[in-house]
C-alpha cells in the first residue's frame, strides 16, 4: 500500500536511538525514550495561501528532521510504525556536514 498525506502533513519514520552511551553503557528498552529524530517518508502537496496559490512544503522525502516529543499521530502502514504530523510540528532539518561545507 502506498500512503500519500494531504495538505501540509508529513509522514515520518522514527530513527532509533543508539543502544549504548558514549561510555559504553547499554541502555535497556524500558529506559529508552522515544526518538525525536526521523526521516521524512512522504509529504503532502502543501497549503493554499489567501490568494489561492499553492505553497509547497519546506521538507521533502529523505530529509532527516527533529520533531517534538509528543508530535504527530502514530499509525501502522504495511506493518511499519510511522508518524503523521503537520509540517509546523517539525522543529528543523538535520543537514549532513558535507552539505554544510558546500553551502559555505
Secondary structure by P-SEA (a helix, b strand, c coil): ccccccccbbbbbbbbcccccccccccccccccccccccccccccbbbcccbbbbbbccccccccccccccbbbbbcccbbbbbbcccccccccccaaaaaaac
